[in-house]
Amino acid sequence: MHQIKDNLRNSDVPEVTKRAILANERAILRVITVQIAAFCICTFPNIASKIYQLIPVTFVKSDVRRSIENLIINLYT
């Protein structure tokens, strides 16, 4: 964004156009930020389940518990 500001300062572009370009850049930055946040929120359950799978558990799980865990993991993948 700083490069765009520097290029606009050194050009003969009218001030109204400069403001429109900068406003467009800010809008694009907001959209990208929201997309990244949504991606992180949506992938968190999958990451959490994978970490849970990797944690070694010292007790023996029953068949019912393993089935429930597999169901939950399969719902999020």
Secondary structure by P-SEA (a helix, b strand, c coil): caaaaaaaaaccccaaaaaaaaaaaaaaaaaaaaaaaaaaaaaaaaaaaaaaaaccccccccaaaaaaaaaaaaaac
